[in-house]
Amino acid sequence: MSQPDIDLYEVIRELDSGRTHFDRLSGPVTQALSHRLGLDSEAIRALFDNRAERERNAPRTGGPAPDFNLELLDPQDSGASQRCRLFDHLDKPVALIFGS
């Protein structure tokens, strides 16, 4: 009798979101995941526990942005460092551009 196909992408989505915990997975699923990721069970458990914790603490779409403090780029590269805090600009729109 052959094993049913395991949708590892769905398993990973469930683990990432925290809807499922690694300890709740069946043996064949943990073996398939271990084989696919090249990690042992403890490493996989730690990986997804950390990812689920980050997801629980992440800002939600449509929710308030967390405050942060960034160093401003100096176009003249004078060495003078200026900082910008998000909460200093609550009275106007703010656009963040990430790139290199």
C-alpha positions in Angstrom: 0.0 0.0 0.0 1.5 3.4 -1.0 1.7 6.4 1.2 -0.8 9.3 0.3 0.8 12.3 -1.2 1.8 14.9 1.4 1.4 18.6 0.5 4.5 19.9 2.2 3.8 23.4 1.0 0.5 23.4 2.9 2.2 21.8 6.0 4.8 24.6 5.9 2.1 27.3 5.6 0.3 25.8 8.6 3.6 25.7 10.6 4.5 29.2 9.6 1.2 30.6 10.7 1.2 28.8 14.0 -2.1 27.1 13.2 -0.2 23.8 13.5 2.7 22.8 15.8 5.4 20.5 14.7 4.6 18.1 17.5 1.1 17.5 16.1 2.4 16.3 12.7 2.3 12.5 12.0 5.5 10.5 11.6 5.3 10.3 7.8 4.8 14.0 7.5 7.8 14.8 9.8 10.0 12.4 7.9 9.0 13.9 4.5 9.6 17.4 5.9 13.0 16.4 7.3 14.0 14.8 4.0 12.8 17.8 2.0 14.5 20.4 4.2 17.6 18.4 5.0 17.2 19.0 8.7 16.6 16.8 11.7 13.4 17.0 13.8 14.8 19.3 16.5 16.1 21.8 13.9 12.7 21.9 12.1 10.8 22.3 15.4 13.1 25.3 16.4 12.9 26.8 12.9 9.1 26.9 12.8 8.6 27.8 16.5 10.8 30.9 15.9 8.9 31.7 12.6 5.5 31.3 14.3 6.6 33.5 17.2 7.8 36.2 14.8 4.4 36.0 12.9 2.4 36.4 16.1 4.4 39.6 16.9 4.4 41.0 13.4 2.3 44.1 12.6 -1.1 43.3 10.9 -2.1 44.7 7.6 -4.2 47.8 8.2 -3.0 48.1 11.7 -0.7 50.8 13.1 2.9 50.7 12.1 5.4 50.1 14.8 7.6 53.1 15.8 11.2 52.9 14.5 14.3 55.0 14.5 16.4 55.1 11.3 19.7 56.8 10.4 19.2 59.2 7.5 21.5 58.9 4.5 23.9 61.8 4.1 24.2 62.8 0.4 27.5 64.6 1.1 28.8 61.8 3.2 30.1 64.3 5.8 30.0 61.8 8.6 27.3 63.7 10.5 24.6 61.3 11.5 21.0 62.3 11.7 18.1 60.1 12.8 14.5 60.0 11.9 11.7 58.5 14.1 8.4 57.5 12.6 6.3 58.9 15.4 7.8 62.3 14.7 5.8 62.4 11.5 2.3 61.3 12.5 0.8 64.5 11.1 1.8 63.8 7.5 2.1 60.9 5.1 5.3 58.9 5.2 6.7 56.8 2.3 9.4 54.2 3.0 11.6 53.3 0.0 13.8 50.2 0.5 16.5 49.4 -2.0 20.2 49.7 -2.7 
